[in-house]
Amino acid sequence: MTIQQLRYMITVAEKGSITEAAKFLFISQPSLSDAVRQVEKEAGVTIFTRCRAGVALTKEGMEFLGYARQVVQQMELLEAKYINNEPPRQRFCVSTQHYTFTTNAFVELIQTFGQERFEFILNETQTHQILEDVRNRFSDIGILYLSKENESVLTKLLEEYDLQFYELLSASPHVFLRRGHPLAQRPLLKLEDLKLYPRLSFVQGNYESAYFSEELFSTVPVEKSIKVSDRAAIVNLMIGVDGYTISSGIFPKYLQGDDIVSLPLDEQETMRIGYVINRDKELSELGRIYVEALKKFR
């Protein structure tokens, strides 16, 4: 298989459609379909499944694409340096749970790196997808937390996916509320204090369970529950409907001025927030810069 064929496969995966990928690549659909079949035959695996909506990666296809991206990226570095005489374009991708400090560290990474040619990706996504992204080498690093509630399942998945977890910080649970919330003046909260208010949490798609939840105590039954996929929506709902969420307590004031407060929760649990990488892969220079930026929030 050729570098060009690998580029074709990556584009098809990103577009989710052979038709759309062919338009983007300025080649005919039959030619692209033939290239896909040739690669699948040579690799000995089915990379895409066909459906009415387009194509989807198989489990083997996700792994194949992870390696394909690495090959194409290395080839682009060679071409930039030795053929085009350009500074190499660096690629770095982070998949993370919805934390403000991961974004802050990402900004610092870009400022520190300071080169003209780069492709940086910050993907705030669901917990299981973080593990898939790192496993399939789409992401260089993943950010999530372990706790007594989820550790048994996530540790098993880390072993299965050949990933390693490195702890960055340990945090006790805190409740995020708007400053004018009826509970905002209390020095300490208990779970029972929150029962009258909507619990805000992030959707986890097909993996909607306590093991993949981004919030502690997700198994505690509540009368009012609101699930969203966007971090800004969580903040707006805290302000608009007196909702709350339980997390690490790290929340920069500049994000919403002084509108949001973080109060300690009087419950026995700990969030061990850290990063995951492939066991056979060391942190790149960009990875080390990013991890050092994350450590500033300990």
VOLOTOR-757233 format. One line per 8 residues: number of its first residue (from 1); for each residue x, y, z of N, C-alpha, C. Coordinates in Angstrom, 3 decimals. Atoms other than C-alpha are relative to their C-alpha. Layout:
N
NUM	X:Y:Z:X:Y:Z:X:Y:Z | ...
//
This chain:
298
1	0.846:-1.191:0.000:0.000:0.000:0.000:0.884:1.244:0.000 | -0.776:-1.220:0.170:1.159:3.537:-0.716:-0.412:1.072:1.013 | 0.319:-1.131:-0.861:1.279:6.760:1.280:-1.283:0.669:-0.468 | 1.201:-0.637:0.531:-1.372:8.178:-1.045:-1.249:-0.774:0.383 | 1.148:0.824:-0.396:-3.686:5.260:-0.307:-0.326:0.204:1.481 | 0.231:-0.248:-1.426:-3.214:5.829:3.422:-0.679:1.354:0.199 | 0.651:-1.310:-0.084:-4.120:9.481:2.934:-1.469:-0.109:-0.408 | 1.391:0.215:0.420:-7.245:8.351:1.100:-0.822:-0.584:1.144
9	0.734:0.675:-1.074:-8.231:6.074:4.003:-0.295:0.961:1.143 | 0.191:-0.967:-1.077:-7.752:8.850:6.555:-1.109:0.980:-0.358 | 1.022:-0.960:0.435:-9.892:11.241:4.512:-1.385:-0.624:0.023 | 1.295:0.688:-0.029:-12.689:8.675:4.116:-0.503:-0.100:1.439 | 0.393:0.111:-1.409:-12.689:8.123:7.892:-0.460:1.344:0.546 | 0.354:-1.329:-0.515:-12.805:11.857:8.602:-1.309:0.516:-0.588 | 1.227:-0.469:0.655:-15.595:12.542:6.088:-1.185:-0.910:0.286 | 1.088:0.936:-0.268:-17.595:9.430:6.981:-0.770:-0.399:-1.243
17	0.693:0.287:1.265:-18.496:9.027:3.311:1.023:-0.061:-1.122 | -0.898:0.093:1.152:-16.648:7.823:0.229:-0.336:1.088:-1.015 | 0.413:-1.047:0.941:-18.680:10.260:-1.881:0.584:1.351:0.395 | -0.512:-1.284:-0.461:-17.726:13.268:0.263:1.523:0.037:-0.033 | -1.458:0.062:0.039:-14.114:12.107:0.529:0.516:0.162:-1.432 | -0.403:-0.116:1.403:-13.889:11.771:-3.278:-0.085:1.451:-0.472 | 0.132:-1.419:0.361:-15.162:15.334:-3.706:1.144:0.812:0.595 | -1.059:-0.733:-0.679:-12.637:16.604:-1.177:1.358:-0.254:-0.643
25	-1.290:0.396:0.576:-9.775:14.707:-2.847:0.093:0.276:-1.507 | 0.065:-0.273:1.442:-10.878:15.676:-6.398:0.343:-1.239:-0.837 | -0.116:1.220:0.792:-10.971:12.078:-7.595:-1.393:-0.605:-0.141 | 1.315:0.599:0.212:-13.816:9.914:-8.835:-0.336:-0.959:1.135 | 0.438:0.913:-1.054:-15.873:7.879:-6.387:0.415:-1.442:-0.287 | -0.441:1.376:0.278:-15.166:4.566:-8.209:1.491:-0.200:0.271 | -1.444:0.124:-0.238:-11.415:5.251:-8.032:0.299:-0.096:1.494 | -0.224:0.030:-1.442:-11.592:5.934:-4.303:-0.505:-1.305:0.602
33	0.536:1.276:-0.502:-13.789:2.877:-3.666:0.964:-1.132:-0.307 | -0.960:1.033:0.391:-11.274:0.750:-5.560:1.243:0.061:0.888 | -1.169:-0.148:-0.869:-8.409:2.182:-3.473:-0.278:-0.560:1.389 | 0.381:0.532:-1.307:-10.264:1.336:-0.263:0.017:-1.527:-0.019 | 0.031:1.464:0.098:-10.854:-2.242:-1.420:1.415:-0.580:-0.079 | -1.374:0.492:0.126:-7.190:-2.649:-2.362:0.721:0.007:1.345 | -0.650:-0.088:-1.312:-5.997:-1.475:1.047:-0.561:-1.058:0.945 | 0.610:1.007:-0.872:-8.483:-3.710:2.874:0.479:-1.405:-0.370
41	-0.469:1.319:0.447:-7.396:-6.687:0.767:1.436:-0.225:0.428 | -1.416:0.141:-0.356:-3.708:-6.039:1.366:0.186:-0.108:1.504 | -0.112:0.035:-1.457:-4.201:-5.409:5.098:-0.637:-1.251:0.597 | 0.659:1.210:-0.476:-6.418:-8.473:5.431:-1.059:0.254:1.049 | 1.054:-0.333:-0.954:-9.055:-6.662:7.477:-1.046:0.867:-0.686 | 1.040:-0.926:0.454:-12.339:-4.865:6.906:0.154:1.283:0.787 | -0.262:-1.274:-0.671:-11.620:-1.220:7.675:-1.272:0.816:0.148 | 1.254:-0.758:-0.028:-15.014:0.295:6.844:-1.191:-0.928:-0.181
49	1.284:0.632:0.291:-18.560:-0.955:7.074:-0.847:1.010:-0.760 | 0.822:-0.892:0.807:-20.968:0.470:4.510:-1.420:0.045:0.544 | 1.372:-0.177:-0.442:-24.332:1.881:5.502:-0.644:1.107:-0.821 | 0.714:-1.003:0.789:-26.988:4.211:4.093:0.554:1.400:0.229 | -0.509:-1.326:-0.317:-25.417:7.202:5.849:1.424:0.227:-0.500 | -1.381:-0.121:0.472:-21.945:6.481:4.449:0.822:-1.194:0.418 | -0.841:1.081:-0.484:-19.182:4.447:6.068:0.354:0.246:1.466 | -0.420:-0.096:-1.395:-18.083:3.709:9.631:1.197:-0.912:0.198
57	-1.175:0.812:-0.283:-14.811:2.394:10.980:-0.363:-1.225:0.828 | 0.110:1.188:-0.836:-14.719:-1.146:12.282:1.011:0.114:1.141 | -0.976:0.005:-1.090:-12.767:-1.969:15.439:1.410:-0.151:-0.555 | -1.310:0.180:0.630:-9.889:-3.214:13.272:0.382:1.231:-0.811 | -0.255:-1.196:0.791:-10.278:-0.139:11.087:0.515:1.148:0.839 | -0.473:-1.063:-0.880:-9.820:2.231:14.033:1.467:-0.201:0.346 | -1.400:0.279:-0.307:-6.575:0.510:14.938:0.879:0.264:-1.219 | -0.747:-0.219:1.241:-5.414:0.562:11.307:0.208:1.497:-0.236
65	-0.101:-1.439:0.245:-6.167:4.291:11.007:0.960:0.672:0.962 | -0.949:-0.562:-0.951:-4.168:5.008:14.148:1.427:-0.108:-0.499 | -1.345:0.188:0.550:-1.054:3.533:12.573:0.179:0.764:-1.307 | -0.079:-0.724:1.277:-1.844:5.065:9.171:0.310:1.471:0.229 | -0.246:-1.414:-0.296:-1.931:8.544:10.703:1.460:0.233:0.376 | -1.396:-0.160:-0.391:1.487:8.024:12.252:0.925:-0.052:-1.210 | -0.830:0.128:1.201:2.974:6.911:8.922:-0.095:1.258:-0.855 | 0.199:-1.192:0.829:1.455:9.838:7.023:0.639:1.221:0.655
73	-0.607:-1.144:-0.682:2.566:12.328:9.667:1.514:-0.009:-0.136 | -1.452:0.092:0.151:6.144:11.055:9.524:0.425:0.328:-1.428 | -0.310:-0.311:1.392:6.094:11.257:5.739:-0.107:1.497:-0.263 | 0.155:-1.443:0.168:4.833:14.838:5.886:1.179:0.754:0.616 | -1.173:-0.626:-0.609:7.706:15.713:8.236:1.214:-0.110:-0.914 | -1.119:0.202:0.935:10.217:14.232:5.789:-0.126:0.910:-1.217 | 0.220:-0.833:1.183:8.661:16.031:2.833:0.256:1.472:0.308 | -0.168:-1.396:-0.369:8.589:19.347:4.671:1.469:0.363:0.155
81	-1.393:-0.323:-0.305:12.218:19.147:5.767:0.923:-0.172:-1.196 | -0.993:0.336:1.015:13.969:17.552:2.789:-0.437:0.312:-1.429 | 0.465:-0.277:1.355:11.790:18.325:-0.221:-0.470:1.443:-0.125 | 0.566:-1.344:0.088:9.907:21.548:0.479:0.819:1.049:0.755 | -0.836:-0.911:-0.790:12.568:23.045:2.784:-0.834:0.908:0.903 | 0.852:-0.725:-0.920:9.853:24.098:5.208:0.204:-0.541:1.406 | -0.024:0.554:-1.363:9.820:23.810:8.980:-1.096:-1.055:0.126 | 1.005:1.070:-0.093:7.992:20.568:9.856:-1.253:0.447:0.734
89	1.264:-0.309:-0.670:4.330:20.870:10.785:-0.247:-1.044:1.079 | 0.206:0.911:-1.111:3.834:19.344:14.212:-1.486:-0.220:0.238 | 1.378:0.324:-0.345:0.600:17.555:15.106:-0.044:-0.495:1.435 | 0.174:0.444:-1.376:-0.588:17.102:18.674:-1.479:0.030:0.329 | 1.434:0.120:-0.275:-4.010:15.908:19.800:-0.231:-0.467:1.431 | 0.407:0.347:-1.365:-5.550:15.766:23.273:-1.488:-0.324:-0.001 | 1.405:0.313:-0.266:-8.809:13.989:24.099:-0.202:0.073:1.506 | 0.128:-0.285:-1.428:-10.157:15.057:27.468:-1.454:0.048:0.444
97	1.273:-0.313:-0.618:-13.083:15.137:29.803:-0.133:1.515:0.071 | 0.308:-1.425:0.106:-14.674:18.564:30.190:0.561:0.783:1.189 | -0.662:-0.766:-1.052:-12.159:20.423:32.358:0.523:1.313:-0.573 | -0.517:-1.290:0.470:-11.304:24.109:32.063:1.519:0.038:0.018 | -1.451:-0.095:-0.090:-7.708:23.560:33.129:0.705:-0.717:-1.138 | -0.629:0.629:1.157:-7.040:21.233:30.200:0.056:0.964:-1.180 | -0.012:-1.035:1.038:-7.989:24.089:27.878:1.066:1.042:0.302 | -1.018:-0.981:-0.379:-5.799:26.523:29.813:1.402:-0.510:-0.322
105	-1.305:0.593:0.293:-2.837:24.157:29.509:0.237:-0.096:-1.504 | -0.113:0.087:1.454:-3.563:23.752:25.799:0.408:1.357:-0.584 | -0.377:-1.358:0.430:-3.356:27.522:25.314:1.476:0.242:0.290 | -1.410:-0.194:-0.365:-0.019:27.550:27.141:0.916:-0.804:-0.915 | -0.773:0.819:0.934:1.235:24.733:24.923:0.221:0.751:-1.311 | -0.090:-0.713:1.279:0.470:26.751:21.789:0.913:1.219:0.135 | -0.836:-1.180:-0.207:2.089:29.875:23.235:1.470:-0.380:0.166 | -1.369:0.442:-0.219:5.182:27.936:24.299:0.619:-0.519:-1.286
113	-0.508:0.614:1.232:5.516:26.073:21.021:0.423:1.072:-0.993 | -0.330:-1.214:0.728:5.360:29.248:18.973:0.495:-0.146:-1.417 | -0.425:0.142:1.380:6.193:27.778:15.559:-1.146:0.316:-0.953 | 0.999:-0.431:0.967:4.407:28.711:12.361:-0.863:-1.148:-0.513 | 0.717:1.112:0.622:3.376:25.246:11.166:-0.362:-1.045:1.054 | 0.429:1.026:-0.947:1.299:23.046:13.453:-1.471:-0.318:-0.219 | 1.400:0.418:-0.038:-1.956:21.148:13.766:-0.272:-0.511:1.406 | 0.326:0.361:-1.373:-3.218:21.075:17.340:-1.495:-0.279:0.104
121	1.393:0.400:-0.143:-6.466:19.331:18.301:-0.311:-0.193:1.486 | 0.504:0.191:-1.361:-8.309:19.627:21.626:-1.422:-0.537:-0.118 | 1.273:0.692:0.192:-11.176:17.155:21.720:-0.633:-0.292:1.360 | 0.756:0.270:-1.222:-13.518:17.441:24.727:-1.087:-1.005:-0.351 | 0.861:1.075:0.458:-15.400:14.180:24.493:-0.396:-0.912:1.147 | 0.482:0.940:-1.007:-16.949:11.236:26.330:1.139:-0.886:0.501 | -1.072:0.736:-0.665:-14.905:9.098:28.699:0.483:-1.197:-0.809 | -0.414:1.181:0.754:-14.929:5.900:26.658:0.693:0.405:-1.294
129	-0.614:-0.452:1.251:-14.084:7.841:23.489:1.440:0.454:0.219 | -1.375:-0.388:-0.326:-10.976:9.225:25.207:0.917:-1.209:-0.097 | -0.807:1.219:0.032:-9.675:5.704:25.684:0.137:-0.526:-1.421 | -0.055:0.449:1.390:-10.559:4.785:22.094:0.945:0.881:-0.820 | -0.843:-0.925:0.764:-8.839:7.898:20.734:1.476:-0.260:0.234 | -1.410:0.252:-0.305:-5.581:7.148:22.546:0.401:-1.388:-0.483 | -0.287:1.370:0.444:-5.758:3.428:21.831:0.271:-0.058:-1.503 | -0.128:0.021:1.457:-6.173:4.067:18.119:0.954:1.056:-0.531
137	-1.066:-0.943:0.333:-3.449:6.723:18.179:-0.495:1.211:-0.779 | 0.504:-1.276:0.509:-5.749:9.494:17.009:0.471:1.115:0.925 | -0.439:-0.977:-0.986:-4.852:11.318:20.219:1.325:-0.439:0.611 | -1.282:0.287:-0.636:-1.376:11.566:21.703:-0.169:-0.256:1.489 | 0.176:0.063:-1.444:-2.732:11.872:25.218:-1.477:0.158:0.330 | 1.378:-0.126:-0.467:-6.030:11.504:27.082:-0.024:0.437:1.450 | 0.117:-0.511:-1.370:-7.177:13.254:30.259:-1.326:-0.477:0.596 | 1.196:0.463:-0.701:-9.629:11.623:32.701:0.344:-0.219:1.470
145	-0.263:0.220:-1.422:-10.009:10.716:36.357:-0.368:-1.426:0.402 | 0.343:1.272:-0.636:-10.081:7.561:38.455:-0.500:0.290:1.418 | 0.515:-0.108:-1.357:-12.023:7.130:41.690:-0.371:-1.395:0.472 | 0.428:1.307:-0.505:-13.220:4.308:43.925:-1.184:-0.533:-0.805 | 1.214:0.392:0.705:-16.434:4.303:41.897:0.273:-0.581:-1.393 | -0.212:0.431:1.388:-14.945:3.812:38.429:1.289:-0.773:-0.232 | -1.354:0.516:0.220:-11.437:2.453:38.992:0.035:-1.438:-0.478 | -0.049:1.418:0.379:-12.225:-1.256:38.655:-0.233:-0.194:-1.489
153	0.317:0.152:1.419:-13.770:-0.909:35.189:1.023:0.709:-0.879 | -0.934:-0.748:0.843:-11.452:1.784:33.816:1.396:-0.621:0.019 | -1.313:0.653:-0.061:-8.318:0.002:35.033:0.025:-1.235:-0.883 | 0.092:1.174:0.870:-9.482:-3.152:33.275:0.079:0.399:-1.470 | -0.049:-0.482:1.386:-10.035:-1.173:30.057:1.395:0.502:-0.361 | -1.360:-0.465:0.255:-6.629:0.458:30.359:0.922:-1.174:-0.303 | -0.804:1.195:0.248:-5.056:-2.985:30.552:-0.332:-0.604:-1.362 | 0.440:0.593:1.266:-7.118:-4.279:27.639:0.495:0.809:-1.196
161	-0.398:-0.884:1.101:-6.242:-1.258:25.475:1.501:0.279:0.001 | -1.452:-0.193:-0.101:-2.554:-1.378:26.534:0.355:1.469:0.216 | -0.223:-1.404:-0.331:-2.697:2.123:28.011:0.514:0.118:1.436 | -0.535:-0.256:-1.333:-0.932:3.574:31.048:-0.551:1.309:0.537 | 0.530:-1.194:-0.666:-2.448:6.071:33.512:1.068:0.597:0.895 | -0.946:-0.719:-0.848:-0.245:8.713:35.159:-0.756:1.104:0.743 | 0.747:-0.978:-0.793:-1.722:10.720:38.008:0.665:1.371:-0.031 | -0.470:-1.375:-0.004:-1.394:14.512:37.806:-0.352:0.725:1.292
169	0.452:-0.690:-1.204:-3.411:15.704:40.773:-1.112:-0.795:0.657 | 1.054:0.648:-0.775:-5.741:14.504:43.484:-0.885:1.094:0.575 | 0.922:-1.052:-0.429:-8.861:16.497:44.313:-1.178:-0.595:0.751 | 1.212:0.395:-0.710:-11.681:16.207:46.806:-1.203:0.575:-0.741 | 1.166:-0.460:0.763:-15.225:16.631:45.436:-0.484:1.380:0.429 | 0.560:-1.328:-0.220:-16.643:20.130:45.089:-1.283:0.148:-0.808 | 1.254:-0.292:0.697:-20.048:21.435:44.073:0.121:1.371:-0.651 | 0.033:-1.265:0.719:-20.277:24.145:41.414:-1.429:0.538:-0.007
177	1.303:-0.669:-0.058:-23.159:26.619:41.877:0.167:1.451:-0.461 | -0.071:-1.447:0.256:-24.049:30.138:40.792:0.126:0.711:1.344 | -0.280:-0.713:-1.244:-23.022:32.737:43.346:-1.273:0.357:0.768 | 1.245:-0.350:-0.669:-26.659:33.686:44.054:-0.854:-1.193:0.366 | 0.745:1.225:-0.328:-27.742:30.068:44.615:-0.346:-0.024:1.494 | 0.392:0.065:-1.417:-29.650:29.428:47.891:1.016:-0.702:0.900 | -0.983:0.725:-0.806:-26.822:27.133:49.029:1.393:0.622:-0.040 | -1.342:-0.511:0.300:-23.926:29.330:47.914:0.743:0.553:1.206
185	-0.647:-0.601:-1.167:-23.243:30.850:51.354:0.419:-1.040:1.049 | -0.371:1.029:-0.970:-22.789:27.538:53.126:1.484:-0.359:-0.152 | -1.427:0.337:0.095:-19.189:26.595:53.971:0.245:-1.430:-0.471 | -0.159:1.412:0.320:-19.788:22.882:53.356:-1.361:-0.583:-0.372 | 1.262:0.588:0.447:-22.423:20.852:51.535:0.032:-1.517:0.130 | 0.188:1.447:0.057:-23.775:17.321:51.750:-0.889:-0.319:-1.200 | 0.813:0.399:1.145:-25.460:15.350:48.976:-1.482:0.274:0.251 | 1.420:-0.193:-0.300:-28.810:15.612:50.747:-0.419:1.468:-0.137
193	0.311:-1.422:0.164:-28.579:19.421:50.560:-0.377:0.329:-1.447 | 0.157:-0.298:1.424:-28.704:19.200:46.749:-1.263:-0.578:-0.609 | 1.077:0.794:0.583:-31.808:17.071:46.318:-1.112:0.832:-0.642 | 1.069:-0.832:0.575:-34.123:19.996:45.477:0.388:0.618:-1.337 | -0.497:-0.731:1.160:-31.966:21.227:42.587:0.409:-0.954:-1.131 | -0.349:0.868:1.142:-31.233:19.881:39.061:1.487:-0.374:0.006 | -1.381:0.463:0.138:-28.108:17.761:38.745:0.414:0.093:-1.464 | -0.502:-0.192:1.357:-26.077:18.686:35.672:1.149:-0.966:-0.251
201	-1.066:0.955:0.324:-23.890:16.110:33.966:0.185:-0.082:-1.504 | -0.313:0.143:1.418:-22.292:15.292:30.636:-0.464:-1.366:-0.507 | 0.466:1.251:0.589:-23.835:12.679:28.358:1.189:-0.871:-0.366 | -1.048:0.957:0.336:-21.796:9.527:27.754:-0.429:-0.957:-1.109 | 0.413:0.792:1.158:-23.705:8.116:24.788:-0.340:-1.426:0.365 | 0.264:1.424:-0.220:-23.704:4.323:24.638:0.601:-0.516:1.302 | -0.677:0.434:-1.228:-21.625:4.196:27.829:-0.484:0.826:1.190 | 0.630:-0.799:-1.062:-24.034:5.964:30.159:-0.074:-0.832:1.274
209	-0.021:0.726:-1.268:-23.033:4.484:33.514:0.946:0.707:0.947 | -0.852:-0.640:-1.003:-21.264:5.417:36.727:1.472:-0.167:-0.328 | -1.405:0.264:0.299:-18.043:3.889:35.425:0.584:1.008:-0.983 | -0.483:-0.937:1.012:-17.816:6.407:32.584:-0.472:1.437:0.259 | 0.496:-1.332:-0.324:-19.488:9.385:34.246:1.158:0.946:0.307 | -1.001:-1.013:-0.315:-17.486:12.612:34.527:-0.250:0.623:1.362 | 0.362:-0.583:-1.286:-19.209:13.473:37.808:-0.019:-1.083:1.080 | 0.063:0.929:-1.125:-18.808:11.798:41.178:-1.442:-0.170:0.478
217	1.291:0.299:-0.621:-21.813:10.187:42.923:-1.147:-0.021:-1.027 | 1.017:0.029:1.053:-23.670:9.726:39.625:-1.048:-1.090:0.235 | 0.970:1.058:-0.286:-25.399:6.619:41.028:-1.033:0.417:1.044 | 0.962:-0.484:-1.000:-27.155:8.635:43.736:-1.261:0.460:-0.730 | 1.230:-0.385:0.716:-30.807:8.913:42.608:-0.385:1.452:0.270 | 0.449:-1.385:-0.130:-32.121:12.433:41.968:-1.344:0.156:-0.709 | 1.293:-0.276:0.616:-35.528:13.866:41.048:0.144:0.809:-1.288 | -0.181:-0.880:1.153:-34.147:16.374:38.541:1.402:-0.213:-0.567
225	-1.286:0.269:0.646:-31.405:15.538:36.063:0.016:0.633:-1.387 | -0.178:-0.600:1.317:-30.133:17.484:33.046:1.361:-0.432:-0.526 | -1.249:0.455:0.620:-27.525:16.005:30.711:0.276:0.841:-1.248 | -0.395:-0.815:1.144:-25.622:18.063:28.168:1.315:-0.548:-0.566 | -1.262:0.416:0.606:-22.654:17.608:25.831:1.016:1.125:-0.042 | -0.832:-1.180:0.160:-21.187:21.105:26.050:0.297:0.643:1.348 | -0.397:-0.587:-1.274:-19.225:22.704:28.894:-0.656:1.361:0.232 | 0.646:-1.313:-0.154:-20.666:26.163:28.235:-1.455:-0.152:0.427
233	1.396:0.223:-0.378:-24.174:24.727:28.552:-0.125:-0.286:1.491 | 0.007:0.273:-1.439:-23.352:23.439:32.040:0.022:1.314:0.786 | -0.123:-1.282:-0.693:-22.330:26.943:33.117:-1.301:0.802:-0.114 | 1.247:-0.745:0.206:-25.444:28.523:31.593:-1.142:-0.562:0.838 | 1.061:0.628:-0.789:-27.684:26.022:33.364:0.213:0.205:1.499 | -0.260:-0.349:-1.401:-25.971:26.653:36.695:-0.598:1.365:0.307 | 0.462:-1.371:-0.202:-26.826:30.313:36.284:-1.508:0.128:-0.214 | 1.393:-0.202:0.401:-30.250:29.930:34.665:-1.035:-0.773:0.787
241	1.019:0.833:-0.658:-31.962:27.106:36.574:0.448:-0.515:1.366 | -0.522:0.419:-1.311:-29.951:26.797:39.816:0.461:-1.452:-0.004 | -0.557:1.343:0.063:-28.402:23.569:38.613:1.357:-0.066:0.683 | -1.308:0.204:-0.616:-25.268:22.071:40.140:0.704:-1.165:-0.681 | -0.761:1.162:0.436:-22.508:19.716:39.143:1.102:-0.250:1.006 | -1.030:0.387:-0.961:-19.919:17.844:41.193:1.267:-0.350:-0.770 | -1.257:0.255:0.696:-16.308:17.920:40.066:1.170:0.282:0.931 | -1.249:-0.093:-0.759:-12.757:18.711:41.158:0.157:1.279:0.798
249	-0.156:-1.283:-0.677:-13.182:22.314:42.300:0.910:0.957:-0.729 | -0.872:-0.871:0.787:-10.798:23.698:39.674:-0.842:0.701:-1.045 | 0.869:-0.759:0.906:-12.644:26.474:37.870:0.482:1.446:-0.044 | -0.536:-1.365:0.064:-10.968:29.702:36.680:-1.100:1.055:0.075 | 1.017:-1.040:-0.149:-12.895:32.824:37.692:-0.267:0.763:-1.287 | 0.197:-0.811:1.198:-12.325:34.514:34.362:-1.020:-0.600:-0.952 | 0.921:0.636:0.933:-14.587:31.979:32.631:-1.402:0.584:0.119 | 1.311:-0.623:-0.205:-17.726:33.483:34.173:0.089:1.091:1.069
257	-0.169:-1.038:-1.005:-16.344:36.309:36.279:-0.132:-0.582:1.394 | 0.241:0.509:-1.350:-17.558:35.808:39.839:-1.363:-0.672:0.107 | 1.348:0.563:0.000:-20.829:34.137:38.826:-0.064:-1.410:0.579 | -0.008:1.399:-0.431:-19.768:30.587:39.780:0.873:-0.154:1.233 | -0.793:0.303:-1.196:-18.592:29.363:43.179:0.188:-1.511:0.100 | -0.322:1.406:-0.205:-17.030:26.064:44.166:0.033:-0.274:1.500 | 0.110:0.288:-1.429:-17.985:24.616:47.571:0.373:-1.449:0.282 | -0.379:1.374:-0.323:-16.486:21.537:49.227:-1.212:-0.854:0.364
265	1.070:0.957:-0.279:-18.695:18.461:49.467:0.464:-0.937:1.104 | -0.355:0.803:-1.163:-18.663:16.601:52.756:-0.332:-1.474:-0.257 | 0.167:1.409:0.333:-18.428:13.122:51.250:1.380:-0.613:-0.216 | -1.285:0.676:0.090:-15.643:10.548:51.243:0.229:-0.546:-1.416 | -0.376:0.441:1.340:-14.289:10.297:47.699:1.150:0.886:-0.476 | -1.129:-0.749:0.541:-11.243:11.427:45.737:0.063:-0.190:-1.504 | -0.216:0.058:1.442:-10.736:12.267:42.073:1.506:0.023:-0.270 | -1.410:0.051:0.408:-7.315:11.180:40.783:0.045:0.313:-1.496
273	0.005:-0.434:1.388:-7.018:13.190:37.586:1.390:-0.216:-0.596 | -1.293:0.278:0.616:-4.302:12.124:35.180:-0.103:-0.136:-1.504 | -0.019:0.179:1.443:-3.278:11.420:31.625:0.297:-1.452:-0.350 | -0.249:1.349:0.492:-3.213:8.193:29.623:0.709:0.091:-1.343 | -0.697:0.125:1.275:-0.846:7.251:26.804:0.176:-1.490:-0.300 | -0.292:1.379:0.357:0.009:4.058:24.934:1.232:-0.476:0.765 | -1.109:0.532:-0.780:2.321:1.806:26.936:1.308:-0.025:-0.794 | -1.206:0.107:0.823:4.729:1.475:24.014:0.462:1.343:-0.555
281	-0.304:-1.318:0.550:4.952:5.225:23.430:0.353:0.967:1.117 | -0.398:-1.011:-0.964:6.834:7.875:25.370:-0.620:1.344:-0.374 | 0.496:-1.338:0.279:5.648:11.446:25.680:0.912:0.704:-0.995 | -0.757:-0.806:0.945:6.712:13.593:22.755:0.402:1.306:0.675 | -0.363:-1.302:-0.552:8.267:17.021:23.275:-1.247:0.837:0.294 | 1.240:-0.745:-0.215:4.817:18.565:22.856:-0.779:-0.588:1.170 | 0.676:0.645:-1.120:3.375:16.020:25.264:0.590:0.421:1.332 | -0.656:-0.419:-1.248:5.935:16.950:27.907:-0.344:1.450:0.342
289	0.372:-1.398:-0.242:5.181:20.657:27.475:-1.425:0.072:0.548 | 1.402:-0.032:-0.423:1.461:19.975:27.846:-0.166:-0.534:1.421 | 0.104:0.576:-1.346:1.864:17.774:30.928:0.549:0.967:1.044 | -0.550:-0.980:-0.941:4.065:20.392:32.600:-0.979:1.145:0.227 | 1.016:-1.043:-0.154:1.364:22.981:31.913:-1.147:-0.476:0.875 | 1.070:0.561:-0.830:-1.253:20.692:33.460:0.400:-0.043:1.484 | -0.450:0.149:-1.377:0.853:20.204:36.590:-0.087:1.292:0.803 | 0.090:-1.292:-0.691:0.603:23.907:37.399:-1.313:0.150:0.770
297	1.312:-0.115:-0.651:-2.984:23.292:38.510:-0.114:-0.912:1.214 | 0.047:0.874:-1.171:-2.046:20.828:41.251:-0.103:0.822:1.284
//
